[in-house]
Every structure is written in C-alpha cells, then in structure tokens.
Amino acid sequence: MRNQTSITEFILLGFGTLPELQILLFLLFLVIYIATMAGNILIEVLIVHLHTPMYFFLGNLSCLETFYTSTILPRMLTGLLTEDRTVSFSGCLTQYYFFGSLAGTECLLLSVMSYDRYLAICNPMHYAARMSGRVWLQLAGGSWLGGFLGNSITSLSISQLTFCGPNDIDHFFCDFIPLINLSCNDPQLMEMLAFTLSLIFLLVPFLLTLMSYICIIVTILRIPSTTGRQKAFSTCSSHLIVVTIYYGTLLIVYMFPTTNTLSDFKKVLSVVYTVLTPLVNPLIYSLRNKEVKEALRKSQH
C-alpha cells in the first residue's frame, strides 16, 4: 500500500453533532445489528436444503448481508459507546474496500435474482434449461467477483492519494467521497472514476432489475385468477420496493454531487442502505415464502 500520507489516522465524526442521542443511537443500532445478523443467519440455515436457484441466490444474499452489516455497524457502535472515533489509514481503507466490494456485489446479485424471477414467471417452459446448476454458480460467482474486482480499482486509487490534513471524516464509516474530499490531490479524476463505476455497478443493474420486474408485473396482470394475481403481485411488489429503495439511495449518494446542503441528507440515506436494507431483506425475500416458512416449522419440531 504505497500511500504518500502525513496522516496516520482519521476521525469518523459520525453522529457526533447529536451528543445527547449517543446512548439512544447505540441501543437502536445494537438492536438492529442483532436482528439483522439473527435474521440472515436463520435464513442461511433454513434454506440449506432448498435446492432451487431462487433459494441459492437468497442464501448468497443473506451471507452477503451478514458480512456487509459487520463492516459498518461494529465500528459505529464502538464509536457511539466509547466516543473513540479514530481509525487508522489502513483500517479506514480496509473498511472501505470490503464495504464497497460487498455493496457492488449486492447490486449485481439483486439484478441476478430479478432475472431469475423473470425467467420463472415470464418463461417458465425454458426456466429449467436456462437456469441449470452451472448457471447458478456462474451468476452468483460473477456477482461476487465483479463486486470485489471493481472496488479494487477505487481502493488502489485511494491508497495512492496524498493526505495532508484535515483528517475529520464527516460520516459514520470510511466511504469513497468523504475520503477523496480530504485528499490534497485534484479530486476531479477520482470523482470521474466514482461516477463511471457507479454507472456500471449501480445504474445498469438497477435498470436491468427494473425491466425484469416490469415484465414480471405485466405477466402477472394477465393471470386470470384474481387470487393468484394478488399473491404474485404482493411478493413481486415488495421485492421491487426494497430494490428501488436500495438502488435509489445509492444512486443519490454516489451519482449526485455532494454539497453542504446535501451532506447531512446523504448521511441519512447512507443509514438506509447500510443498516435498514440488510435488516429488511431477509423479511421481504425469504420469510414471506411458503417453503421457508415450512422449513422454519420443521426446525421447531
């Protein structure tokens, strides 16, 4: 890591502007972290024996969410409880690398899951042929590999920046934009890199996901049975709401220029995609499914 820096550590300001709420925020985020970990681990355990593409991808998503949440919340909780908000340069870069890689992987994985549902609902006759076991592994493996390789570019670029002060990061974790704003280098090239990667890993997967769900909803509306239509629409609409919130908040944070007015708003949006989405995903994607409910009932006997 050849960073030419006179700064050896950063200070994560987090929610330091709300000192009277530190304990309340600590308890709130602690409950969310425990619930997120418990929910996602439960899903991983329950779907081990459900050998279909949908549950294979759900297992990947739940596994990803446990890692994703653990890159952000433990450090945030420590800062809220002890008020020690310092983080070394290497620690900050490591946190960003894993967070960015997992976020990119999730964007790709959500688009893969929407494609799986598109094939199952819109082309059921060809589903088995197009979604073989080998294809599952290729799509899931490609999502993980793409997320980690893509973020390696930005992490390597950050490691080459010069930081000469100040070292206060106005965020609750080490993220790309707050870091490059602190560097002494011209941020224009880095901002262009961030915008380009956001197009590839955010906008393109979001548009593919959106197109898949539009086709799914159109197909569902053609179902003659009112009960069947309502059931299918209920599941797909909840999926679409979750992915829209996730992609939407990420797009606003990474594709809109940061101004003083937008800074605090972006911090709130960051809570949505780093804290709330991993909590909601297992509920929306898994616990509403009949097979998962059946597996849960069997595990209780």
N, C-alpha and C positions, 0 to 999 in steps of 0.2 A: 504494500500500500504506500505509494510514493507521494503522500500529500505534503506539500510545502506549506506548513502552517505554524504560526507562532501561538496558536490557541490549542491547548491540550484538552479542554473540556467546554461543554456548552451548558447553559442553564435553561431548562424547559419551564417557561413561565406558567404553562397550563392554565388553571383556573385561579391563579394567584390574585387576580383582581377581585375575587369574591372570598376574602378570608373568613367571613362569618359562616360560610356554607361548606367549609372544607370537610368537616366531620360528616355532615349530611350527604355530601357528594361521595365521600369514601364509602359510606354504608350502602348508598344507592348502587354505585358501580360494583361493589363487592357482591351484592345480591345478584346483579345482572351477570357478573362473571361466573359465579357458581351455577346459576340457572343455565347459562349458555353451555358451559362445559358438561354439566349433567345431561342436558337435552341432547347434545350432539353425540356424546359417548353412548347414551342409551340407544340412539338411532343406529350407530355403528354396530352395536351388539345385536340389536333386533334383526337387522337386515342381512346378517352374515349368511343366513340360509335361504334368502330370497334371490334366486339366481335368474334375474332378468336385467336387461340393460338399464331400465329406469332406476332400479334399486342399486345397481352397481354404481351409477353416477351419483345417486343420493349418498351412498357410502363415502364416495370421494369428496362430495361437498361437505359432509359432516366432519370428516377427517381434516379437511382444509380449514373449516371454521374453528376447530379446536386450536390449531396452530396459529391461525390468523388473530384470534382474540388474545392468545397468550403472548403475542409480540407487542401488544399495546397495553392491555389492562394491568398486568402485574406491576410494571414500571409506574403507571399512572397512580395506582393505589398506594405504592410506596411513597410517592411524592406528596399525595394528599395526607397520608398519615404522619410522616416524619418531617415534611416540609423540606426534605433534601431533594432538590430538583436538578442537581448536577449530573451530567452524563459525559463520559469521555468521548473524544472524537471517534475513536474506533468503535465504541459501544453505540454511538449515535448512527454511524454509517451501517453497522451490522443490523440495528433495528430497522433502518430504512430499507436495507436490502431485502430482508425477509418480509416486511410488510408489503413493499411494492411488488415483490415477486408473487406473493400469495394473492394480492388484490388482482394482479393481471391474470393469474391462473383462474380465479373465481369468475372474472368476466368471460373468459374463454369457455369455462366449464358450464356456465349458465346458458351460453349460446348453444353448446353441445346438447344440453338437456332439453332445450326448446326444440332443437332439430329432432331429437329422439321422440318427443311427444308429437311433433308434426308428422313424422313417418307413421307412428302408431295410429293416429286419428285420421289423417288425410290419405295415407296409402297403406292401409292395413294388410292388403294382399301381398305387398312386397316387403313388409316390415321384417320378417324373419330372415329373408335373403340379404337385405341391406344392412341389418344390424346383427351381424354374427359376433361370436365371442372375440374374434380377432379385431373386428372393427371397434368394439367397446374399448379394448386395450389401447388401440391406436388413437382414438379420440380423447380418452382420458389422459394417456401418456403425453400426447401432443399439447394438451392444455397445460399440464404441469411444466413440461419442457419449455413451451413458449413463454409462460409467465416468468420463469427463472432466468432464461436466456435474455429475454427482453429487458428485464430490470438490471441485469448485469452491466448493460451498456451505460445506464444512468448512474449506477453505483460507482463504476470505474471512473466516469466523468467527474463525479463529485470528489472522489479521492485525489484527483489532480488539481483541484481548486486551491487557491490561497486564501486563508482566513486570518485576518489581522485585527479583528475586533469591529464592533462589539460581539459578544457571544451569547446574547439573550435570544432564545427562540420563542416567539410568541405563539406557542402551540403546546399540546399535551403529549406529542410524540415527535420524533425526528422525521420530518417529511421533506420532500424534494424542494418545493417552492420556498418555504422558510429558510432552508439551508443555503440555497443559491442566493437568496436575498442578503445573506450575511457575508458572502464571499467578496473579496476585493477585485475579482475579475469582472469583466463585462458580462452581465447576465443574459445578453441578447441571444447568444448561441445556445446556451443551456435552456432558455425558455423555448426556443425553436425546437430543440430536441424533445423537451417535455410535451410540446404541442403535437409533434409528429407521432410520438409513442402513444399519446392519448387517442389520436385518430385510429391507430392500429388496434390498440388493446381495449379501447372504450367505445368509440363511436361505431366502428364496424361490427363488433359483437352485439352491441345494443340494437343496431338496425336489423341484423340477422335475426335476433331474438324477437324483435317487434314484428317482423314479416312472418315469422313462424307462427306467432300467436294470432295474428290477423287471419292467416289461412285456417288455423285451428278453429277460431271463433266462427268464421264463415261456414266451415264444415259442420260445426255443432248446431248452428241455426237451421241447418237442413234436416236435422234429425226429426222424424215425425212424432216420436214420443215426447210429450211435454216434460214428464218426469226425468227421462234420460237426458233431455236437453238441459234442464235446470241443473242436474247433478254435474254433468260435464262442464257446463259453463261456470258453475260455482268454483270448481277446482282450478280451471284454467285462468279465470279472472283473478283469483287470489295470487296465483303464480305471477301473473302479469303485473299486478300491483307491486309485489315485492321487487321484481327485477327492475321495474320502472323507477321505483324509489332509489334502489341501489345504484343503477347506472346514472340516473338523473342527478343525484347528489355528487357523484364522482365527476360527471361532466362539468357541472357548475364550478366545482373546486379546481379542476385541473385545466379546463379549457377557457375559462373567463379570467381576464387579467385581475390581479389582486390589488385592490385599492384600500385606503384606510377605512372607508365605509364598509367594504365587503369583508374585511379581515375577520371581524368577530362573527359575522354571519357564516363565513366559510368554516370557522371553528365549530360552530353548532352543527353544520352539515356533516362535518367530519365525525361527530359523535354518532350520527345516523348510520354511516356505512362502516364504521369500525366497531361500534358497540351494539346498536339496536338490530341491524340486519342479521348478524350471526345468532342473535337470540331468537329472532322471528323465523328464520329459515327452517329449523327442524320442525316447528309447529305447522308452518304452511305446507312445506313439501312432503313431510313424512307422516306426522301424527294424524293427519286427516285421511290417510289412505287406509282402506279396509284391511289389506294384507298386513300392514304394520300394526294396526290395532289388534288383529288376530294373533300376531306374534307376541304382542305385549300381554294379551290374555293368557297365552300358553306359558309364558315365562313366570306368571304369577301362581301357577298350579304346580 
